[in-house]
């Protein structure tokens, strides 16, 4: 008698756990399932000394993160350091839990030079209002 009472209690507790888990899954927002995503697709020289980066992103509806792309020329000597940066502010991103592709045009730092054949490290990431970086990804590209 005692073992069957224990068995019923255990079965009831297990059923309650399963139902609670199912309820949590069905009530979860798409953000909980998808969240943020960011991927560097390609980088290129689009004009004289002008760089562009194609990225794919996904973000939640109440996003407050900017999408940032930085570029640094590799294998430089002396004062030949070259940098470029691009930014898409949070209010300009389409944040609806689906993936979107965009091209970010990078502004070249004064004195920087990029040309065909240069090896450039592109870094893409989200930057939040508190200064934290997330989903950082680096890729080296030959222009």
N, C-alpha and C positions, 0 to 999 in steps of 0.2 A: 504494500500500500504506500509505503513511504517513497519507494523508488518511482512509482507512477506519478505521484504528486510532484516530485523533483523534476521528472521528465516534462511534465506539463508546464511548470514554471520556466524551465530552460527553453522550451519551445516558444513560449509566449514572449520571453525576453528577446530571443533571436528574431522573432517576427517583428517586434517593436523596433529593433535596430534596423532591420531591412526597410521597413516603412519610413522611418525617419531619414535614412539615407536616400531613398527614392524621392521623398518630398524635397530634400535639399537640392538634389539634382534638377528637378523640374522647376524649382523656383529660382535657380541661379540665373543671373543675367548673362547675355552673350559675352559681356566683358570678362566674366569669370572663365568662360570657356576659351576665348580668343586672346584677350590681353593685347599687349604691344608686340610689334614685330618690326624689324628693320633689316634691309639687305642692300648691300652695294652691288649694283649690276654692272656698270661700266664707267670709265672716265675717258675724256677725250680733249684734244685741243680743238676748239671750235672757231677760232679766229686767230689773229695775230696776238699772241700772249694772253689768250682767253681760254679758261678751262671750264668744262661742264662735267657734271656727274649725274648719271642716271641711277635712281634709287627706288626701291619698292618698300612701302611702309604700311603699317596698320596701327590704329590707335583707338582708344576708347572715346566715347562721345564727349566726356568732360575733360579732354586733354588740355594740359597747360605746359606741355613740353615743346620746345622748338627743335626742329630737325637741322643739324649742323653738318657741313662737310668741310674738312680741311684738306689741303694738298701741300706736300713738301717735296721739292726736287731732291733726289738722292744723288750720291756720289759727287758732291760739290767740293771745291777746294777754296780756301781763303774766304773772300767776301762774296762768293757766288751764291750764297743761300737764297733760295726762292720759295715763297709761300703764297698761298691763296686760300680764301675762305668764302663759304656761302652759307646762307641761313634762310630757312623758311619758318616764320613765326607760327606759333601754335594756332592762332586764329585763321591762318591761311591754309592749314592742313584739313583735308576731308577725313573726319574721324567718325566712322560708322561701323567699326569692327571688321571691315573688309579690306583687302589689299589694294593699294593704289600705286601706280608708277608716276614718277615726276622727274623732271630734269632740273637740277640746281646749277645756276650759273655762278661761278666763283669769281670774286673780285681779287685781283692780283695786288699783293703788297707793293708799295712804292719801291722801285729798284729791282724788283723780281723779274726774271725772264724765264719763259717756258718756250720750248721749240720742239718740233717733230724729232722723235728719237730719244727725248729725255725720259729717264725712269723717274716716276713720281709715285709717292706713297699717298693714297687717298685714305682718309679716316672719316667714317660716318657714325653719328651718334645722336641720341636725344639729349637735350640739355634742359633741366627743369629750373624753376624760378629760384630754387635754393642753391643752385650752382652744381648740382650733382649730374653726373654723366651716366647714361645707361645704354645698353645694347650697342656698345662700341664695336666697330669692325674696321680692320685695316686691310688694304689690298694694294699691291704694287702693280703699276700699269706702265707700259711703254707707250708714250704718245706717238 
